[in-house]
Amino acid sequence: MKMMTTMLEVAKRAGVSKATVSRVLSGNGYVSQETKDRVFQAVEESGYRPNLLARNLSAKST
């Protein structure tokens, strides 16, 4: 079974921080177009997909 690519792996591939990858993917905060391009290229090359289970768990309120 193939392991899912993580945001950290995308960040390493793009040469940016995990926080920058998060900002690019969420569209929040300023990131230069050059950095966005590098992140999107790394996402495409690595086959990154957001983990929907983790997203739903973090969005749930108690």
Phi and psi in degrees as GROMACS dihedral restraints (atoms count N, CA, C in turn):
[ dihedral_restraints ]
;  ai    aj    ak    al  type     phi  dphi    fc
    3     4     5     6     1   -78.8    20    10
    4     5     6     7     1   133.7    20    10
    6     7     8     9     1   -75.2    20    10
    7     8     9    10     1   146.8    20    10
    9    10    11    12     1   -74.2    20    10
   10    11    12    13     1   143.9    20    10
   12    13    14    15     1   -73.5    20    10
   13    14    15    16     1   138.1    20    10
   15    16    17    18     1  -101.2    20    10
   16    17    18    19     1   165.3    20    10
   18    19    20    21     1   -61.5    20    10
   19    20    21    22     1   -34.1    20    10
   21    22    23    24     1   -63.8    20    10
   22    23    24    25     1   -40.7    20    10
   24    25    26    27     1   -65.7    20    10
   25    26    27    28     1   -39.2    20    10
   27    28    29    30     1   -63.1    20    10
   28    29    30    31     1   -43.3    20    10
   30    31    32    33     1   -60.4    20    10
   31    32    33    34     1   -45.3    20    10
   33    34    35    36     1   -62.1    20    10
   34    35    36    37     1   -42.4    20    10
   36    37    38    39     1   -64.5    20    10
   37    38    39    40     1   -37.6    20    10
   39    40    41    42     1   -85.8    20    10
   40    41    42    43     1   -13.1    20    10
   42    43    44    45     1    75.4    20    10
   43    44    45    46     1    33.7    20    10
   45    46    47    48     1  -131.9    20    10
   46    47    48    49     1   178.3    20    10
   48    49    50    51     1   -84.6    20    10
   49    50    51    52     1   163.1    20    10
   51    52    53    54     1   -61.8    20    10
   52    53    54    55     1   -36.5    20    10
   54    55    56    57     1   -63.6    20    10
   55    56    57    58     1   -37.9    20    10
   57    58    59    60     1   -65.7    20    10
   58    59    60    61     1   -42.1    20    10
   60    61    62    63     1   -59.4    20    10
   61    62    63    64     1   -43.8    20    10
   63    64    65    66     1   -60.8    20    10
   64    65    66    67     1   -44.4    20    10
   66    67    68    69     1   -63.6    20    10
   67    68    69    70     1   -41.2    20    10
   69    70    71    72     1   -64.6    20    10
   70    71    72    73     1   -46.7    20    10
   72    73    74    75     1   -70.5    20    10
   73    74    75    76     1   -30.8    20    10
   75    76    77    78     1   -88.8    20    10
   76    77    78    79     1   -17.9    20    10
   78    79    80    81     1    78.9    20    10
   79    80    81    82     1    12.5    20    10
   81    82    83    84     1   -99.7    20    10
   82    83    84    85     1   139.3    20    10
   84    85    86    87     1    82.4    20    10
   85    86    87    88     1   162.6    20    10
   87    88    89    90     1   -87.0    20    10
   88    89    90    91     1   130.8    20    10
   90    91    92    93     1  -139.6    20    10
   91    92    93    94     1   134.6    20    10
   93    94    95    96     1   -62.5    20    10
   94    95    96    97     1   155.1    20    10
   96    97    98    99     1   -62.1    20    10
   97    98    99   100     1   -37.2    20    10
   99   100   101   102     1   -61.0    20    10
  100   101   102   103     1   -44.0    20    10
  102   103   104   105     1   -67.1    20    10
  103   104   105   106     1   -42.2    20    10
  105   106   107   108     1   -57.3    20    10
  106   107   108   109     1   -44.3    20    10
  108   109   110   111     1   -60.9    20    10
  109   110   111   112     1   -43.3    20    10
  111   112   113   114     1   -63.4    20    10
  112   113   114   115     1   -42.1    20    10
  114   115   116   117     1   -65.8    20    10
  115   116   117   118     1   -46.7    20    10
  117   118   119   120     1   -63.6    20    10
  118   119   120   121     1   -35.3    20    10
  120   121   122   123     1   -66.0    20    10
  121   122   123   124     1   -42.8    20    10
  123   124   125   126     1   -64.4    20    10
  124   125   126   127     1   -38.4    20    10
  126   127   128   129     1   -62.0    20    10
  127   128   129   130     1   -46.1    20    10
  129   130   131   132     1   -64.8    20    10
  130   131   132   133     1   -44.8    20    10
  132   133   134   135     1   -65.8    20    10
  133   134   135   136     1   -35.1    20    10
  135   136   137   138     1   -89.7    20    10
  136   137   138   139     1   -15.3    20    10
  138   139   140   141     1    74.3    20    10
  139   140   141   142     1    27.0    20    10
  141   142   143   144     1   -61.7    20    10
  142   143   144   145     1   136.0    20    10
  144   145   146   147     1  -134.7    20    10
  145   146   147   148     1   136.2    20    10
  147   148   149   150     1   -61.1    20    10
  148   149   150   151     1   143.6    20    10
  150   151   152   153     1   -83.0    20    10
  151   152   153   154     1   105.4    20    10
  153   154   155   156     1   -66.7    20    10
  154   155   156   157     1   -33.4    20    10
  156   157   158   159     1   -62.6    20    10
  157   158   159   160     1   -46.2    20    10
  159   160   161   162     1   -64.4    20    10
  160   161   162   163     1   -40.0    20    10
  162   163   164   165     1   -62.5    20    10
  163   164   165   166     1   -44.3    20    10
  165   166   167   168     1   -66.6    20    10
  166   167   168   169     1   -38.5    20    10
  168   169   170   171     1   -64.9    20    10
  169   170   171   172     1   -41.3    20    10
  171   172   173   174     1   -73.8    20    10
  172   173   174   175     1   -24.2    20    10
  174   175   176   177     1   -86.6    20    10
  175   176   177   178     1   -15.4    20    10
  177   178   179   180     1   -71.0    20    10
  178   179   180   181     1   134.4    20    10
  180   181   182   183     1  -101.3    20    10
  181   182   183   184     1   153.4    20    10
